[in-house]
Amino acid sequence: LPREGGGEIRESLATFIVRKADSMKPPRPAQKVTALCTCLALLAPLSASAVAPEAAAGRIALVIGNGAYVASPLVNPARDARAVAERLRDAGFRVTLKVDAPRRELQEAIRGFGDTLARDNRAVGVFYYAGHGVQLNWRNFMLPVDVHITRPSDIAAQGVDVGLLLESLGRARNPLNLVILDACRNNPFGRD
């Protein structure tokens, strides 16, 4: 950190994270969300100090929780997304929350997030996704709730490539983005 005493802040944050990690064996969903939200709250002041004070224009977040899958529903993503969105709002972020989003809505939300960051290119961005994820051919995909995968080619056709998010963030050219993918990346077809 460019300001005096930054080393102490980083050290105390690291100590806190290690202490939290050691105390969770294994974490219950509420503990996991609380720990994540606490870390986000601790990072919020650091994100503002990473940029000159006059440049810290805004805080923008896109939070997605997909759990209502037909073939393999998940219980926690919607609840986790709502909790993260609430904590981010408390920390001063403008939050867009999407719960159980189909593919088109997920893509539009990601593009809109990137466009918003580009318009306010001094803003800090946070992207949070909870739901199913798949890795195929060294590419990572978030799975929308309307996905129906029967063969490997369906993943790219029906999933949302994380590259879309990273390209949007790259075009925004803002000073800081935090991407949190709370998903298991696996390939159900057993290749690559």
Legacy VTK file of the C-alpha trace (Angstrom):
# vtk DataFile Version 3.0
C-alpha trace
ASCII
DATASET POLYDATA
POINTS 192 float
0.000 0.000 0.000
1.273 3.470 -0.776
0.164 4.924 2.555
1.956 4.738 5.852
1.087 1.758 8.026
-0.046 -0.368 5.062
2.142 -3.260 6.158
0.278 -3.453 9.452
-3.076 -3.569 7.645
-1.937 -6.384 5.336
-0.441 -8.316 8.248
-3.572 -8.031 10.375
-5.782 -9.003 7.411
-3.601 -12.032 6.702
-3.658 -12.984 10.385
-7.438 -12.673 10.430
-7.871 -14.843 7.315
-5.545 -17.550 8.665
-7.320 -17.509 12.045
-10.712 -17.763 10.320
-9.510 -20.603 8.081
-8.128 -22.546 11.054
-11.368 -22.177 12.990
-13.561 -23.634 10.228
-13.517 -27.410 10.065
-15.451 -27.943 7.726
-17.369 -24.688 7.260
-21.117 -24.632 7.384
-22.682 -22.544 4.590
-23.435 -19.667 6.979
-19.827 -19.650 8.225
-18.507 -19.656 4.656
-20.646 -16.666 3.677
-19.795 -14.815 6.892
-16.060 -15.346 6.350
-16.312 -14.249 2.702
-18.352 -11.169 3.586
-15.964 -10.271 6.400
-13.019 -10.480 4.009
-14.887 -8.321 1.477
-15.672 -5.768 4.166
-12.013 -5.688 5.213
-10.872 -5.335 1.591
-13.272 -2.475 0.790
-11.182 0.228 2.521
-8.034 -1.202 0.939
-9.582 -0.990 -2.526
-10.312 2.679 -2.030
-6.758 3.339 -0.867
-5.296 1.529 -3.896
-6.343 4.548 -5.952
-5.834 8.208 -5.202
-8.723 9.423 -2.987
-10.162 11.654 -5.704
-10.165 8.726 -8.139
-12.162 6.319 -5.954
-15.377 7.122 -7.775
-17.597 4.166 -7.058
-18.030 0.569 -6.100
-19.940 -1.664 -8.468
-20.810 -5.335 -7.991
-22.521 -8.089 -9.925
-23.623 -10.989 -7.719
-25.054 -14.189 -9.212
-26.457 -17.217 -7.396
-27.602 -20.126 -9.565
-29.072 -23.130 -7.808
-32.393 -24.037 -9.499
-30.885 -26.504 -11.970
-33.283 -29.149 -13.257
-30.795 -32.028 -13.271
-28.698 -31.133 -10.236
-30.189 -28.408 -8.019
-28.048 -26.632 -5.420
-29.348 -25.332 -2.094
-26.820 -22.656 -1.126
-26.050 -20.407 -4.138
-29.173 -18.212 -3.962
-28.835 -17.775 -0.209
-25.092 -17.098 -0.466
-25.597 -14.578 -3.284
-28.228 -12.678 -1.301
-25.947 -12.552 1.755
-22.942 -11.365 -0.278
-25.095 -8.749 -2.049
-26.342 -7.435 1.286
-22.816 -7.150 2.707
-21.560 -5.420 -0.428
-24.431 -2.921 -0.255
-23.510 -2.283 3.384
-19.949 -1.572 2.193
-21.201 1.040 -0.285
-21.363 -1.010 -3.489
-24.070 -0.584 -6.122
-25.138 -4.205 -6.483
-26.914 -6.015 -9.284
-28.214 -9.331 -7.953
-29.223 -12.171 -10.272
-30.695 -15.346 -8.819
-31.275 -18.458 -10.947
-30.370 -16.727 -14.193
-30.807 -18.392 -17.590
-27.995 -18.069 -20.169
-29.162 -14.928 -21.967
-29.745 -13.066 -18.684
-26.341 -14.147 -17.373
-24.568 -12.950 -20.530
-26.439 -9.626 -20.560
-25.674 -9.045 -16.872
-21.957 -9.666 -17.437
-21.826 -7.376 -20.470
-23.779 -4.697 -18.579
-21.396 -5.003 -15.621
-18.407 -4.467 -17.912
-20.118 -1.525 -19.630
-20.938 0.100 -16.282
-17.335 -0.255 -15.120
-16.115 1.200 -18.428
-18.371 4.258 -18.026
-17.058 4.804 -14.500
-13.510 3.606 -15.173
-12.323 4.761 -11.749
-14.720 2.378 -9.986
-13.825 -0.786 -8.117
-15.629 -3.886 -9.386
-16.626 -7.078 -7.586
-18.029 -10.103 -9.421
-19.382 -13.016 -7.374
-20.770 -16.232 -8.867
-22.137 -19.214 -6.951
-23.433 -22.194 -8.906
-22.259 -25.009 -11.138
-19.078 -24.533 -13.123
-17.286 -26.725 -15.637
-13.785 -26.762 -17.072
-13.348 -28.094 -20.588
-10.267 -27.775 -22.813
-8.627 -25.411 -20.321
-11.623 -23.063 -20.458
-13.946 -22.398 -17.540
-17.693 -22.063 -17.871
-20.393 -20.862 -15.488
-23.561 -22.859 -16.003
-26.897 -21.048 -16.265
-29.963 -22.705 -14.773
-31.471 -23.506 -18.193
-28.502 -25.684 -19.209
-29.079 -29.227 -20.502
-25.731 -30.857 -21.193
-25.663 -34.247 -22.888
-22.284 -34.065 -24.673
-19.091 -31.997 -24.400
-20.041 -29.622 -27.234
-23.087 -28.542 -25.185
-20.825 -26.971 -22.557
-19.518 -24.227 -24.850
-22.895 -23.845 -26.565
-24.956 -23.531 -23.383
-22.496 -22.396 -20.706
-21.114 -18.891 -20.215
-17.361 -18.729 -20.736
-15.515 -16.985 -17.910
-13.501 -15.383 -20.726
-16.543 -13.184 -21.485
-16.282 -11.762 -17.961
-12.513 -11.292 -18.134
-12.753 -9.566 -21.535
-15.439 -7.215 -20.197
-13.272 -6.356 -17.191
-10.236 -5.823 -19.401
-12.120 -3.402 -21.648
-13.323 -1.432 -18.622
-9.739 -0.464 -17.736
-10.702 0.369 -14.155
-8.081 0.152 -11.386
-9.294 -2.886 -9.446
-11.606 -5.854 -9.948
-12.219 -8.802 -7.662
-13.617 -12.003 -9.196
-14.987 -14.692 -6.884
-16.119 -17.962 -8.458
-17.727 -20.091 -5.774
-18.152 -23.100 -8.025
-16.708 -26.529 -8.457
-15.024 -26.688 -11.890
-15.389 -30.181 -13.177
-15.990 -31.921 -16.458
-18.691 -34.597 -16.210
-17.338 -36.260 -19.371
-13.965 -37.101 -17.816
-11.743 -35.530 -20.480
-9.245 -32.681 -20.151
LINES 1 193
192 0 1 2 3 4 5 6 7 8 9 10 11 12 13 14 15 16 17 18 19 20 21 22 23 24 25 26 27 28 29 30 31 32 33 34 35 36 37 38 39 40 41 42 43 44 45 46 47 48 49 50 51 52 53 54 55 56 57 58 59 60 61 62 63 64 65 66 67 68 69 70 71 72 73 74 75 76 77 78 79 80 81 82 83 84 85 86 87 88 89 90 91 92 93 94 95 96 97 98 99 100 101 102 103 104 105 106 107 108 109 110 111 112 113 114 115 116 117 118 119 120 121 122 123 124 125 126 127 128 129 130 131 132 133 134 135 136 137 138 139 140 141 142 143 144 145 146 147 148 149 150 151 152 153 154 155 156 157 158 159 160 161 162 163 164 165 166 167 168 169 170 171 172 173 174 175 176 177 178 179 180 181 182 183 184 185 186 187 188 189 190 191
